[in-house]
Amino acid sequence: MLLLTDAWSDLTRIWPELSSYGSSWLIATISVLPLIIGFVIDFFAGDPLWLPHPIRLIGWLITKFELLLYPTDIKGRMSSRRLYLRRGLALAVLVPLIIGGVTCLLLLAAWSLHFFVGFMLETVLCWLIIAARSLAVETEAVQTALEAQNLSEARKRLSWLVGRDTAELSAEEVAKAAVETTAENTTDGVVAPLLFMALFGVGGGMLYKSINTIDSMIGYKNERYLYFGRAGAIIDDLANFLPSRMAALLMLPASGLLGFSMHKAWNIFRRDRLKHLSPNSAQTESVCAGALGIQLGGAHFYGGRIVDKPTIGDLERVTEPEDITRANKLMKLTSFLALLLAITLRLLLFCAIIWWMA
């Protein structure tokens, strides 16, 4: 958006010396600052309760579209299946396009108004799109309850984070689930948003969050969403295909830097990275399991029905509450490495665009 408005001239009027510097690299550097600042704010502050979060708006829009599009009172099994699929596809396409488009228009208006208005709005949106701090806080709350031997509270806190039934989970199963959600959401909550924002701007980041939220709300294989939510789940799998693999590759050196076994992490990643019902979830889960020396996955209940999942990793020891902290350390360092990658991609992309426009 910076390149599509006169925001750069606003800055040079305030700071005339900028016009004497090489503009390509300078504009590229300024373009990446909202991403860096947003990441830092999220790392230390997380998502404040007083600030309206865009995910709530996305969730509200998904609910409205579901009420509008979900088929009711239809006859004929085959025709109804196609209708569910078509309506679900419409929701899965329209919501991200609306959210991404509105975000781009707001940013265009903000940058056109003044450089600092656009800069501040883009920074705030970058901050809210990234979810590393909130992921760590919520999973560590589960750990705190486990360490206090308050299993009912740990189950309740975990139920806010995962789709599986938590009422009958043992303490070890609760710890495993928290580690799994930390590993999996390293992609969904941090790495993928960073890469989308680096390559497609904040509008691309909001589009990704819409895709991800649709999957989390309707991407279930139950009676209501088996067909209606299928398109959303497939689009989410496609959106996360490359980011999940990049997150796993970044988590490998992160495990070594933190003193975990990078060799084991690599071996388990190679062996178990596809051992999941999702094509993406086991990418980071396998690295995390190998690095920590624990076994994840296995059968769990969802909506009262058992779902048998392959195990990931080797059962070297039982999973303990402290593994949640270890998984969060992996997530945070992987996030930092992803930020460095996103900065590099953003700088190269902006310089290429400026060179092409020259």
N, C-alpha and C positions, 0 to 999 in steps of 0.2 A: 504494500500500500504506500510505502514511503516513496517509491518510484513513480506512482501514478498521481501524486499530488504535488503541491508547491511547498510541502513541509520543509524540504531541505533549504529553500530560500528563507524560510522563517528563522532557521537556525543560523544561517550565514549572516543575516541581518543583526542577530544578537551577538554573534561571535565572528566578525569579519575575517579573522585570521584563518578560519577553516577553509576558505576558498583558495588559499594558497597551497594547501596540501593535496596529495594525490586523491582525487575524489572517489575513485572506484573502491579502494580498500577502506577508506574512511566511511563511506556510506554502508559498505558491507559490514564493517565493524559495528556501526551504530544499529544496524538492522538486527544484529544478534544479541544486543544488550537486553531487550525485554525478556528474551528466553533465559539468559543467565540470571538476571535479577529475579524473575519469577521462580526459577528453580531454587535460588538461595532463600527467598521468602518462604516458600513451601517447606524447605528443609528445616527451617527453624520455627516457623509459626504454624504450618499446617493450614487447615481450612477453618477460619473463625466462624462461630455459630451466628454472629450478628450480620455477616455478609451474605446476601442472597447468592446461592450457588447455581451455576448454569445447569448442573445435572438435574436440579429440581424442575427447571423449565423444560428440559428435554423429557423428563419423566412425565410431566403434565401433558406435553404435546403427544407423546406416545399413547397415553391413556385416552386422550380425546380422539385420536385417529383410530384406536382400537374400538371405541364405542361407535364410531362412524362406519368402520369397514368390516367389523367382525360379522360374518353371515349368521342370520337367525331365520328359523322357520323355512328351511330349504328341504327339497325332496330329491331322492335319487343319490345313492352313495357315490358313484363315480363323478357325477356332475358336481356334487357338493365338495368332493376332494379338490377338484380343479378350482372351484370358486374360492375355497380356503387358501389355496396356494397363490392364486392371483391377488386376492385381497391382502394377504400377508406380504407379498412382494411389493405391492403398492405402498404399504406402510414402511417397509424396510428401505425403500428408495426415497420416498417423499420426505420423511422426517429428517434424514441426514442432509438432503439437499436444501431444505428450508433452513435448518439450523446453520449450516455452513454458509449459505447465501446471505442470511440476515447478519451473521457475524461479519462477513466481508463488507456489507453495506455500512454497518455501524463503524467499522474501522476506517473505511474510506471517508465517511463523514467526519470522523474524529481527526484524522490526519489532515483533511482539507481545512478544518477549522483552525488548527494550529499544531505545530510540531509537538509541543508538550502534551496537548490533549490526546493526540494519537499515541504518543509514546506511553503515557500513563495507562490508557485503556488497554493497549496491547500487553503491557507488563502485568496488569491485574488479571487479564484472561489467561496468560501463560501460567501465572501463579495458580489459578483455580483449576486449570486443566490437569496439572501434575498432581499426583496423589501419594507421593512417597511418605510424607510425614503422617498422614491420616492412616495409611496402611500399617505403619509401625506402631502408632498409638493404639489402634484397635486390637491388633494381635498381641501386643504387650499387656493389654488389659486382661486378655485370656490367660496369659502366663502368670500374671499377678494373682488371679483367682485360683489357679492351679497350685501355686506355691503356698497359698493360704489354706490349701486343702478344701476350698469351697467349690466343689465339683458342679453343683447346680448353677452357680453364678458363671463359672467357666463355660458351661454348656449354653447358657443364655447369651453370653457375649459372643460365643462362636456362631450361634444361630443367626446373628446379624450379618455375618460375613460369608456364610456358605449356604448352598442350596440343600445339602443333605439333612436328614433328620438327626438331631443332636441329643434328644431326650435320653437315649439309652447308651450314649458313648461312654467308654471308660476314660480315665484320666490320660492314658497313653494315646487313645484314639483322638481325644480332643487336641492334645499337643501335635499329633501328626497332621490333623486337619488344619491347624493354624500354620504349621510349616508349609503345607501344600498351598494354601491360599496366598501366603507370602511369596512363595516361589512363582506361582502362576501369575499373580498380579504385579510382579516385577515387570512383566511385559505389558499387561493391560493398563496399569496405573501410571507407569513411568516411561519405559523404553519406547513403546509404540507412540504415545503422544509426543514425545520429544522428536522422534524421527518424522512424524507427520508434520509437526510445526516447522521443523528445519527445512523440509522439502516443499511444503504446500502452504506455509504460513499458519497463522492462528485460526483462520477459517478452516484449514485442513485439520487442525487439531480438534476443533469443535465438531467437524464432520465425523472424525474417528470416534470421539466420545459418544456421539449419537448412535453410531453403529454398535458400539460396545454396550451401551445402555439398553438398546433394543434387544440384544441377545440376552442380557441379564434379566429382562422383564418378560419376554415372550419366547425365548429360544429353548423351550423345554419340550421333551418328548412325552408329554402327558396327553390326556384326552382332549383338552381344550386347545393346546398349541402344537400338536403333532404336525399338522399341515399349515396352520396359520403362521406359526413361528419358524417354519423351516427356512424360508428365504433369509430371514434375519440372522439365523444361526450360520447359514452358509456364507453370507456376506461378511459376518464377523470372522469366520475362519479364514477367508481370503484376505481380509484386512490385516490379520495378525500373522499370516504365514511367514513373511520375511522378518517382521519385528521380533517374533518369538525366537527365531533361529539366531538373529543378531543378539538378542538378550542372552541366550544360552552361551554364545561364543564370548560375550563380554563377561559373563559370570565365571567362566573358566579361569582367566587370569585374576579376577577378583578373589576367587577361592584361594589361589596360591599366595596372593599378597596378604591375605588374612591369616595365613598359617595353616589352612586346611589342606587336604591332599588333592592337589590339582590332577595328579596322575589317576587317582580313583575317580575323581569327578569326570575326567575325560573318558575313562573306560566305561563308566555307567552311562554317560551321555551317548556314546557310540552304540551301546547295547540296547538301552531302554528308551531312547528319545521318541520312539513311535509307539510305545506301549501305553496307549491311552485311547479312549473313545473319541477324543478330540485330536486333530492332527497337530495341534500346537501346544497343548498344556504340558505334555511330558518333556518338552524341550528344556525348560528351566527346572522343572521338578526333578529330572534325572540328574542334572548337574548338582543341584542342591542336595539330593539324596547321597550322591557319590562323595561330595565334599564333606558332608557331616557324618557319613558312615551309618546311615539309617535306611530303613525301608519305608516307602510311601505307597499309596494306592491301596488296592484290595477292594473287597466287597463292602458296600454301604447301602443304607436305606434312603430312598428319595420318595417322599410322599407315601410312605408305608410300603413301598415296593423295593425289593433288593435289586441292586445293580452291581453286577460282578465286573470289577475292573482289574486289569493286570497289576501285579506289584511292580514297583520301580525301586531299584537299588537292592543292596544285599542286607540281610538282617544280621549286622555285626553286633548290634546292641539295641536295647529298647529306646524308644524316643522319650525324651524327658523335657520338662518345661523350659530348661535353659536352651534347648534347640531352637525355640522361637526367637530368642535373642540372637543366636548365631545366624539364623535365616535372615533376620532383619539386617544384620551387619552385611551379609552377602548382597541383599537387596540394595542397601544404601551405596555400597561401593560400586556395584554394577550400574546404578543410576548415575553416579558421577562419571563413570567411563562412558556411559551413553550420552551424557551432556557434552563431553569432549568430542565425541563423534558427531553429534548434532551441530555443534559450533563449526566444526571443520566443513561439514556438508553445506551449512548455511553460507559460510564465507565463500566457498567455491561457487555455489549456485548464484549468489548475488554478483560476484565478479564476472561470471560468465554472462549473466543477463545484461549487466552494464556494458560489457565489451560488445555484446551483440547489438545493443541499442545505440552505441556510439557511431 
